Amino acid sequence: MQQVKAVIAHSKGAPVSLETINVPDPGPGEAVVKISACGVCHTDLHYREGGINDDFPFL
């Protein structure tokens, strides 16, 4: 198991938080991918506002 940083939305419209989470080791046919950078698109913001899904929290 490894620890990684994740941006988490805990509830609709609330500020997101940067947290350290545990990620299980990969199983057969899975891989670990190193992410060096990421972006935010409008769909991400729409999810955060609860416009697409209200299943919180989400990463």
C-alpha positions, 0 to 999 in steps of 0.5 A: 500500500502506498500513500498519495496526495488527493484533492477531495470534495467532501460535499456539494459546493464546499471547498476541496481539500488536499489530503494524503490517502492510502492506495492499495497495491496493484493487483494482477493486470493493474499498474501504478502510474506516476502523475506529474501534473493534472488540470481541472476542466469545467466538468470537474467543477460541475461535479463539485457543485453537484450538477452531475452527481451528488455522490460525495466525497469524490476525488 
